[in-house]
Amino acid sequence: MTLGVCYYPDHWPRDRWREDAAAMRERGIERVRIGEFAWSLLEPDPGRYDFAWLDEAMDVFAEAGLGVILGTPTPTPPKWLIDAHPDVLPVGPDGRVRGFGSRRHYCFRSRTYARETERIVGALAERYGHHPALAAWQTDNEYGCHDTTRCWCDTCRADFRTWLEARYGTPEALNEAWWTTFWSQTYRSFDEVELPGQAVTESNPSHELDFRRFASDGVVAYDALQRAAIRRHSDAPIVHNSMMLFPDYDHVDLADGLDVVAFDNYPLGQLEESPFDAATKARYLRTGHPDLVALSHDLYRGLKDAPHWVMEQQPGQVNWAPSNPLPADGAVRLWTLQGLGHGAEMVSWFRWRAAVGAQETNHAGLLRHDATPDQAFEEAGRVADDVGAPRAGAASAAARDVAAGLADAATPRASVAILFDYDDVWASEIQPHTAGFGYWGQVLTYYAALRGLDLDVDLVPKKKLGLPAADGGRDLAPYAAVIAPAMQLVSDDLAATFEAYVRAGGRLLFGPRSGARTPSGLAQAPAPGPLRPLIGGRVTRIDGLRRGVTRTLEADGATYTYGTWADLLEADAEGEVRATYHDPAYRGAAAWVARRHGDGEASLLGAWLEPAALRPLLRPWLEAAGVTPRELPDDVRRAGRWWLNFGDTDRTVDGVTIPALDAVEVDAG
């Protein structure tokens, strides 16, 4: 693993730079990210560049042996640019322009901003593309943050109509795909289609789904524009820093064009904004939920099936969540080692020193506001010892070393896969049907159950199944068992891919709402549509339960509690009932239906169970697939070569004691 830190030389006096750079190297840090918000200093007036300060900073880092990840400054276009080109600003669904004064104040499809982006990114790439300190480029910063993926400006309206015409060809095909006869929504031409979200009540869900696809394509195209501007002058790796389980654009599409994928990992902030109940949030107040954090790691590793980076690792208190508790002593070290264990080649802390002003004043760094060491500074030193990070005087992690580092990084290989898809994320958000239903919550339920059984998990993009290897295609054959927790949108081609996997001996489990919709968002009649012959049953009714209400089902004589959602199932002649609901309103409906196909099997479990209930239910299913699960103690998880204890009580595994809030190598003892 390589250790890094985010640093802002433009925030601090020049006479601090060398001192800070030396201290970073002494702490085992090899990479430093800079520059992603510095446009107004790089170009203080239109066309007048000032690179002197950045030249000096790059030279300082090179002398210290630090590899620089240089950010393009496009998340913060300067005031003079906005004043000259107000058409760059995004528009909200209420029709109001979102103005200057914070960040991410641009529309992804603005033609003006595309030209300005190419100009500033090209100038940076030309000047620093072969600098000895350059390790990699970061495009922009956290695409879509602050609800900026979708825009309702005139350009987006016109582009959306063009996008729809390319997708459907004729208004008649669009009307059929969206079922526009409902509420008299029929369109005679593409020019009649407006942007969704501005009507009296909810928009047509198929209309909304396509708008999200369109907006996601805009993000991907904008990143491609930045990468092209860089590639004209530099061959250093290109990365973008996404955000945990952020749902607003398709990260699979974005990852296709990047050399490395990265995310910003804030376990406590993520927990505060998660749908977990109050008791769970209280339990993991100072450590974050270990399975929620690990899920993000495996998601980003799965985007390219390759080592990933953590560009921003929480080092202490954050400033942006509903509440912002301090991490427990030891938590920062646990999070960093957890990244290593889940395939991260680099973890970079945000930030070196706490900002003394502006919006992030209350966000911690490795150093406090006065530049004295904070708790995370000490933990960073422990991590450097844990991973054998080179200290001051060792060779730098410059650009030529990045590819080798990625090739050498350990990539976990699992026997169990979970399938995920952003179209399914959006379909769940557009019509959740009941409060508490969320796509990532459903995925997390299965993921946490598997991790609690000490199983590594690969997250595999649904849209990559069946594609050629040259296009990043993924194959299910290496996996003994595959789970699709909430796969609503299923095509005939996808069902055929699943059938081939099962007939070859694979075991495939679908969760609630799987196969409920066609790819355009229409209801399957009946659900689960083309999956019905595979699982040997159908969905007859659905039940969206009030938050906090639970019911029970029975499987193999044991009783299990579920909540939030239930698909009521009926087995076909070839199907087998594995579990039955108790609720009298369901009239004895099946909760789990399966069908065998030679040595393989496909099934649908229609109820949303919590991880503690899923573990005993999944265990025999996994064992039948040849997987060997075992129950881990509460709060203990394995991450690569480390046992991690996220609880406040010592735990023992395989005769090894893992102290509270500590990490022990798996082979130790």
N, C-alpha and C positions, 0 to 999 in steps of 0.2 A: 504494500500500500504506500502511496505517496500522500503526504500531508500538505495542506495548503491553507491560505488565509486570504480574506478579502481586505483590501487596503485602499485608502484614498489619499494619495500624496497631495492632491489638490486641497485637502482639508487641513493640512498640517504644515508648519514652517519647514523650509528646505533643510535647515540644520538638524532636523529630526530624522530625515530619511535614512541616512547611513546608519544611524544608531538603531532605528527600527528594523532595517534590513538585517543587520548583524544579529539582533536579538531573535529575529525569526529563524535564521539559520541555526543559531545556538539551540533553539527549541526543537529542531528537527524538521522545520518547515522548508519545503523545497519549491513550492509554487505560490504565486501571489496573483490574485485577480484585481485588475484596476480598470478605471476609465469609462465604465458603462453609463455614467451620468454626467460626463464632463463636456458636453457639446459647447455650452456657452463660454467655457475657457479655451477650448480648442479653436473656436471660431467666434471671437467676441463681436465681430461685425460681419455682415454678409461678404463672403469671399476673402476675408482677411484672416488667415490662419495664424495661430500662435502655438507652435509646437515646442518652443524652447523648454518649458517646464516638463513636458512629457519626455523630451529627449534626455533631459538630465535624470529624470526618474528611471527611465529604462536603463540608462548607463549604470546608475547606482545599483539596481537589482542585478544586472549582469555581473558587476564586480563582486557582489555578495554571493553569487552562485545561485540566484533565484530564477526559476523559469516563470515568465510572465504570461498570464492568460489575459489578453487585451480585449476588453469589451467594446463593441461599437456603441456610440452614445445616443442611439436613436430613441430610447424610451423617454427622453426628455428634450424635445425640440425647444430651442431657446425662444425668448419672447420676441426678438426681432423677426424670426421666421414666421411666428404665428401672426404678428401684426401685418407682415407683408403678404401672407397667404392664409387667411382665416378659413379657407376651404379645407385645410388640413384637419381641422378639429372634428372630432366625432359627434354624432347626434344620438341622443337617447331615445327610447321608445315613446317618450312623451313629446318628441319633436324639439326639445330644447338642446341647444348646442352646449357641449361640455367643454368648459373653458380652460384657460391657462392658470397655473398656480400650484400644480402638484406634479404628476407624472402620467405617462401613457396617454397623453392628450393628442392622439392622432387616429385617423381612420386607416385601416389596413389597405383599403382600395383607393385611397387618394392618389391621383396621378401626380399631383404636385409633390406629395411627400415621397413618392417613389423616386422622382428625379433628385430631390434633396438627399434622400438616403444614399442613392448611388454615388452622389458627389462626395459626401462626408466619409462614407465607408471606403470609397475608392482612394481618397486622399490619405486616410490612415493606413490602408493596406500598402499603398505605394511607398510610404515613408518607413513603415516598420515591418513590412512583410518578410524581411531577411535579417532583422536585428538579432544579435546573438542571444538576447534575453528571451525572445519570443518562444513560448511553448505551445500556445494555441490561441484561437480566436473564440470569443463568445459573441454570438449575435444578439443584440438588443438585451432585454432582461425581462423574464417572466411574462411572456406573451399572454395577453388576455386578462392579466390581473386587474382588479377593480371593475369587473364587468365590462371589459373593453373589446372582447372578441367580436361581438355583434354591434353593428352601427345602422342607423336608420336615416342616413343622409340620402340626397338625391342620386349620388353616384352609386351607392349600394342598391338603391331601388332599380336603377337602370341595369346594373350588372346582374342583379338577381334575375331579372326577366330574361336576359341573354343566357344566363346559366341554365334556367329552366328550359328554354328552347333547345339548347344543346342536349339536355338530358332526355326530354320527352319528344321532341320533334314537332308535335302538333298539340294545339289546345285540347283536342279530343282525348289524346293519350293522357295529358295531365289531369283532365276532369275525371277520367276513369281511375287513375292512380290515387287521386285525392278523394274520390266519392263526393264530388261537389254538388250532386243533386240535393244533398242535405242542406237545409237552410238557404236554398236558392243561390248557391255560390258559383254556379256554372260560369266559366270564362269563355269568351268568343275569340280572344287573342291574348298573347302573352303580355301585351301592353296594358291589359286590364288588371294584372296581378299586382297587388300592393304588398308591402312588407307586413308580416304578422306581428301581433302583440300590440296593435294600436286600435283594435276594434272595441265594441261595447263590452263584450265578454270574451271568453277564450276563443282563440283562433282555431281553425281546422288543424287537428294534430298532424296530419300529413304535410300540410303547408308549413307548419312550424318545424317539423323534422327536416324538410328540405332546406329551410332557411338556416338551420344549424349546420347542415352539411356545406352549404354555400359559404357561410361565415368561416368555417374551419378551412375550407379550400383557400380563402383569402389569407389566412395566417400562414399557411404552408407556402403559398406563392410569394408572399412578402419575404419569408425567410430565404427562399430560393434566390430572390433578387439580391439579398445581402451576400449570400454565399458566392454568387457570380461576381459581384464587385470585388470580393476578397480574392477569389481565385485568379483574377487577372494579374495579380501582383504577388501572391503568396501561396505556398503549398502547405502551410502549417495546418494541423487539425482544426476543425471547426465544431463547436459545441453550442448548445443552447441550454439555459437553465429553466426547466419547467417547475411546476409546483405540485408536489405530493400527488394527491388523487384529483387534481383539478380537472373538471369535466368539459370545459367549454370548447375545446378543439380536439381533433383526432391526433393524438400523440404518435400513433403508428405511422401516419403519413408524414409528419414532421421528421421523425427519426430516420426515414428512408434517405433523406438528403444529408444528414449529419454524419460526421466521422465518429463522434462520441455523443451519447445522450447523458443528460445530467438533470438532477432535481435539487430543489432547496428543501432541506429537511428540518422542520420545526416541530418536534414531537409534542411539546406542551401547547403551542398554539393550535396545532391540528386537533389535539384532544379537546380543547375548549370549544372548538367549532364543530365537533363531531356529533352524531346523533346518539352517542352513548348516554345512558341514564345517569342521574346524579351520583348514585353510589359508585359506579364505575369510574366516573371522573374524579371523585374524591379519592378512590383507591390509588389511582395512577396520577394524582395531582402533580407530583414532582419528578416523575420518570417518563410520562407518556405511556400509552398502551403498547406493549412490545410487539404485538401482532399487527397493529395498525401501522407502525413504523416499518416493520419487516415487509409488509405488503407493498409499500411504496418502493422499497428496494427491489423486490422481485418483479414488480411491474416495469421499472425502468431497465433492469437487466433484460427483461423479456422483450422489450421493444426491438432490440437488434440481436437478441440472444448472444450478448457480448458484455464484457465488463463495462460498468457505468461510472459516473462521477457524482459526488455530492458537492455541488458548487457552493452552497451555503448551509453549514451545519450550525444549529442553534448552540450558542456558547453559554447562555445564561438566560436572564429574563428577556422576553420579547415585549413589544409595545403595542401590538395591533389586535390582539385577541380580546374577547369580551372580558376576561380577567387574565392576569399575567403573573402567575406565581413563579418563585425562584425554583430552579432545578435542585434536586437533592445532590449533595456532595457525591460525586462518582457517576452521576447520570451522563455527563458529557462524554466521559470515557466509555461508558457502556454504548452510547449511541454511535460513537466512532468505530468501536470494534464490531458492533452489529453491522455497520456498513461493509467492513472488510469481509465479514463472514458471509454476506449475501452478494458478493461479487463486485463491490466497489473498488476500482483501482485507485481513486483519489477521494479523500474527504477534506473539504476546505471549510474552515470555521468563518462565520460571519459575526463579527468583523474583528480586526486587530485591536482597535481602540474605540471606545464608545464615543459617539458624536456629542459635541457640546452644545448643539443647537439644532433647530428645525424639527421636522416631523418625527425623526427617529431618536430624539434625545434620550428617551427612556429605554432604548434597546441596548442590551449589554454587549460587550466585546471581550476579547481575551484580556484586555487592559481596561481599567476604569477611565472615567473622564480625565483624571489627572495623570494618566499614563502609568499608574502603579498596577501591579498584577492583580487580576481578579481570580476567583476560584478556578475558572476554566483554564487559565494560564498554567496553573499547576497540573491540572488533569491532562493538558496537551503534552506536557513533558512526560507524564506517565505513559501516554499512548505512544509517544515516540520511542520509549524504551520497549514497550510491548511489541511493536512492529519492527524494531531495529532500524528506525529512520536515521539516515546520516546526519550528523551535526555539522557545525561550522568547519570549513576547510575541505569538506568533501565536494565532489563534482556536482554541478548543478543539474536540475531536471529541465533541460532546455528542449526545444521542439523535437530535435532528433531522437530524444529519449522517450517521447510519449508513445509512439507506436510500439516500441519494444516493451514498454511498461504495460500496455494494454494486452499485448500478446502473452506476457508472462503472468498476468493477473489470474488468480484462481476463479473459474466460473463454475459455480455449483451445478451439478447435474442430478436431476430429480427423477424418481420413478412415477410421480404423480403430477399431472398438469391441471391447471384451471384455465379455461378459455374466457377471454374478455373481449369487449367490443364497444367502441364509443357510440355507434348508432344505437346500441341497446341502452347505453347510459342515457342518451337523449330521449329515447322513447319512454323510459321509466320516469324521467323528470317531467315530460310533457303531460303524461296522464298517469300519475302515481296511483290514483284510485282510492288510496287510503293513506291517512297521515302516518308517517313512520316508514313507508316503503321507500327504499333508496337502493339504487343499483350497487354502489360500493359497499353498503351495509350488508347486502345479501352475499356479495363476494367475500367480504371479511368473515362472515359467519362460517363459511366452509373453510376458508384459509386458516382461521384461528383454530378450528377443530383439528385440521391436519397438523398444524404446528404443535398443538398440544399433545399430539401423538408422535412427536419427534420425527416428523417427515419433512424433508425439503420439498419445495413446490416450485415448479416452473409456471410462469404466467405466459400463455401463448395467445397471440392476437388471432381472433377468429378470421379476420379478413385475409390472413396469410395462408390459410389452409388451402391446399390444392394448387398453389401457385408454383411456378418454376423456382428453383433454387436461386437463379440469377435475379429474381424479383423479391428475394427474401422469403420465399415460400417455406412453410413449416410443415412437418410431418408428425402425425400422432403415433406412428408405429413404435418409437422408442419408449412410450409410456405404457406401463402396466394398467393404469387407471386414469381416466380423464373425467373432470367435472365441469359442467356448464351451468353455473348457478342461476343465471337470470337471462337466458338467451331468448328474448322475445321475438326477434326478427330472424326468420329462417327461410331460406330459398330452397328450391328443389335440388340445386347443385350442392349446396351445403349438406343437405340431408343425405345425398349420395356419398359424400365424403365420409360422413359419420358411419353409414352402413358398411362401407369398405373396411373401416377401422374395426368395427365390431365383428364382422364376419371373419376377420383375420385373427380374432381371439381377444380383442380389447374389451375393456369394461368401461361403459360410458354412463354417467349419471347426470340427469338434467334436474334443475331446481325449479321453484315456482315461476310461473308465467312463461316458461320456455315454450317456444313455438306458438305463442298466442297471436302473432301478427305476421303479415307479409312484409317484405322489405320496404314497401311504401307506407306501411303503418295500418293497413286494413286488417280487420279481424279474420283469422283463419276460421273456416266453417267446416268441421269443428276444430278447435285446438286439440292437439299440438300440430295441426297441419301435416306437412310431409314427414314429421317425426312419428306419426301415429303407427305406421307399420313397423317401425323400429322398436318402439317401446311396448307395443301390444295393448294400447288403450287410448282413451280419449278423455278430454275434460268436459264435464257436463255443466258445471256451474263454478263460480268463484266466490270467495268470501273475504272481504276486506275488513279486518277487525279493528275496533277502536284501540288507540294506543293504551297499553297497560292491560288489555283484556287477553286472557289466555284460555286455551282449550287443550284437550288431550287426544292422543291417538295411541293405538296399540300395535306392536310388532313383536312377533315371537313371544307373546305372553307378557311382555314388558310394556309399561306405560311411559309415554314421552309427552312433554309439554311444548306447545307451539303458540305463536301469536303473529299478529300483523297480517298474514296472508295464508290462504288455503285454496289450492286447486282441488276441486272435487272430481275424482277420477272414476272411470268405469273400465274394467278390463275387457278386451276383446277375447275371442276364443283362444288365440295364441298367447294371451297375456297371463301373468301371474300376479295375484294381489299379495304384496309384502306387508302392508300395514293398512289399518282401517281407522277412520275417525270415530270418536265416541259421541260427538255432539248430535243430539236427536234431530236437529234441524237439517242434518246432512243425510239422514235416512240410510245410514250404513255405507256411505260412499267410501271408496278406497282412497287412501292417502299416498300409497306408493305402489306403482305398477311396473312390472318388469317383463321382458321377453328375452329368452335365450336364442342365440344364433350360433350353433355349434359350440365352440369353446368360449365364444364371446357373449356379451350381454349388454342390453341397453335398458335404462329404467328412468322413470320420472317420479321424484319425490315432491309432492305438491305443497307441503307445509313448510313454513319458515320456522325452523327450530334454532334455539340458541346453541353455541358451540358445545356447552357442557352436555346438552342432550344429543347433539349430533355425534359426538365422539363414540359412545357405545353403539350407536346405530351404524356408523360407518365402519367400525372396526372389523366385523366379520366380512363386510363387503370388500374391504381392502385386502384382508387375508386371503379371500378367495381369488383375488387378482395376483397373488404372490408377493404382496407387499407386507412388511413386518412392522406394524405400528407398536408403540409402547407409550404408556401414559407418563407424562412428565409431571414433576411437582409444580404446584401453583407458582407462577411468576418466573419460572426457569425456562429458558429457551437455549437451544444450541444454534450457534451461528458460525459455520465453518469449524475452525479448530478451537472455538471458545464456548464454554458454558457461561451464560449471562444470567445473573439473578437480579431481577427488577423489583424484588420485594424487600421488606425491612426485616426479614427473618432468614437465618442461615438455612440452606437446603443441601441435601445430599443426593448425588446421582452416581451410580456405579462405584460407590465407596468414596467418592470425592466430595468434600464439603465445599460448597460455593457460598462464601460469606454474603451477607446482605449487601445489595448495591455494589457488587463486585463481579469480576470476571476471572475465570480459571481456565487454563488450556485443557482441552478435552482429554489429552493423553497424560496430563499431570497426575501424580499420585499413584 
